[in-house]
């Protein structure tokens, strides 16, 4: 159907969505990573945290013997308690915060934009709010919340059931042994909950990826409109290319009167050549086929530029040469023979240093290339 979004998003569409803050991110992945890192750090730091909390209890009960309710005394005790609490929980808190930040950075990448903070008055529309409330995303979030509560509750209940026989025996243990037993029971529950969150996070990531790609899809009309905006209207670009070709042809036709010779096919190709002082090799001033070839020949006749019919050479020059470039080395000899004949027949077009004599057109043969002037001079002195 027209307007149906069935095409994958273009790089430009993805960049614009990223600038708006629309990125692929799963909150469940962040939650699972933070829980995993928090459980691991808490289990690793449990002995140190327990020791510091015992120090806190000793500090508190020691100062209860001699209470000091003066401002300085209360301030000193509060500062001491704060230092102990920060030393016990500070590394754990900072570690969890760093892991949470890295989790977001890995998912989203470096991104800094204020566009999500720009007020959107459309959000104040009650109808829009009701649509969001009963949308597919809201239903999916509700299902995810129910699944998390159900799975986590079931796993925690099963884990605690395995500890019911151990808990009544805590009264027979020393305080340190009881604390270790409780910690082991808690961590068994925590690790099982973390595993459940890990599975939910993996499923949620793939869902969020699918929803993100679906939200960025484009219709064929969107792609065409984006192409017009980035590359310009195809009709306008075609006209510009046509205009550029016309200007190039005009510049090329203005150079035909300066040519020494026009080599023809005779009807399909026409190549205008020029050789003068300071040139290492003859240069192609203009070339064309069919209608353009006829126009080059017309301009050449109007300005009395000699024309030589040589089908093999014309075809070779048209295929091997570009306008404004020199003649290839493998065509030097053939071009030199043509120029030699032209300079003998039209002495006024010969470059300086060419001593021409009215001899018949020579046979096409040469041993080396020292430039058309030297080569033509040698031919001029040859017997006819």
C-alpha positions, 0 to 999 in steps of 0.5 A, a space after each residue: 500500500 502507498 505510504 506503508 513503511 516497509 523499507 529499512 532506515 537510511 543512514 541519514 534517518 538513523 543519524 537524525 533519530 540519534 540526534 533526537 535521542 531516539 536510540 536503541 537501549 534496553 532498561 532491563 539490560 542496565 538493571 541486569 548488569 547493575 544487579 550482577 555487578 552489585 552482587 559480585 562486589 557485595 559478595 567480594 566486599 562483604 568481609 570488609 564491610 562487616 568489619 567496618 560495621 563492627 567498628 561502627 558498633 564499637 564506636 557507638 557503644 563506647 561513646 554511649 558510656 560518656 554521652 556528650 550532647 554539646 554542639 562540638 561533641 555531636 558534630 564530632 561523633 556524627 562526622 566519625 560515624 559518617 566517615 566509617 559509613 562512607 569507608 564501608 559503603 563508598 567503594 560499593 556505591 561508586 562501583 555500582 554507579 560506574 558500572 551503570 554508566 558504562 552499561 548505558 555507554 556501551 548500549 548507546 555510545 557517546 551522545 550528548 543532546 538537549 532535544 529530549 529535554 525540549 518541551 513538547 506541548 503535544 504531550 499535554 493533549 489528553 487524547 495523546 496520553 490515552 493513546 500512549 496509555 493503551 498503546 502496544 508499548 504500554 501493553 508490552 511494558 505491563 507484560 514485562 512487569 508482570 513477568 518480572 514480578 512472577 519470575 523473581 517472586 517464584 525464584 526467591 520463594 524457591 530459594 528461601 524454601 531451601 533455607 527454612 531448615 537452616 534459619 531455626 538453627 541460627 540460635 545455636 551458632 555464634 554471632 559471626 557464624 550466624 552472620 555468615 550463614 545468613 549471608 550465604 542464604 541471601 547470596 543464593 537468593 540474589 544470584 538466582 534473581 540475577 540469573 532471572 533478570 539476565 534472561 529477561 534482559 536478553 529477551 528485552 534487548 532483542 524486543 527493543 531492537 526489533 521495535 527500534 528498527 520498526 520505528 525507523 522504517 521508511 516508506 518508498 515515498 520517504 526515501 525518495 523525498 530524502 534523496 531529493 533533499 540530500 541530492 537534489 531533484 533528479 529533474 533539476 540535476 539532469 538539467 544541470 548536467 545537460 547545461 554543463 555538457 552544452 557549455 563544454 561543447 561550446 568551449 570545445 567548438 570555440 577551440 576548433 578554429 585554432 586546430 592545425 588539422 581535423 582528422 575524420 572517419 569521414 562521417 562518424 568521427 572528427 578529431 581536431 589536433 593542435 601542435 605548437 611551440 612548447 608542446 611535447 606532443 600534439 593535443 586534442 582540442 575537440 572530438 565528436 561523433 555523428 552530429 557532433 562530428 558534423 558540427 566540428 567539420 562545419 566549423 573547420 570549413 568555416 575557418 579553413 582548417 584542413 581536414 584529412 580523412 583517415 578512418 583507422 587513425 580517427 577511430 583510434 584517436 577517438 577511443 584513446 584521447 580525451 579533449 585537452 589531453 595529448 596524443 598517446 605515444 603509440 599514435 605519435 607516428 601516424 599523427 606526425 605523418 598527417 601533420 607533416 602533410 598538412 604543414 607542406 600543403 599549408 605552410 602558414 600553419 607550420 610551426 617555426 623552424 619547419 622548412 617545407 617544400 612542395 612535395 607529394 604526400 609521403 608514405 606513412 613510415 617513421 623510425 623515431 619521434 622527435 616531434 612533428 616539426 623535426 619529423 615533418 622537416 625530414 619528410 620535406 627534404 625527402 624525394 617525392 
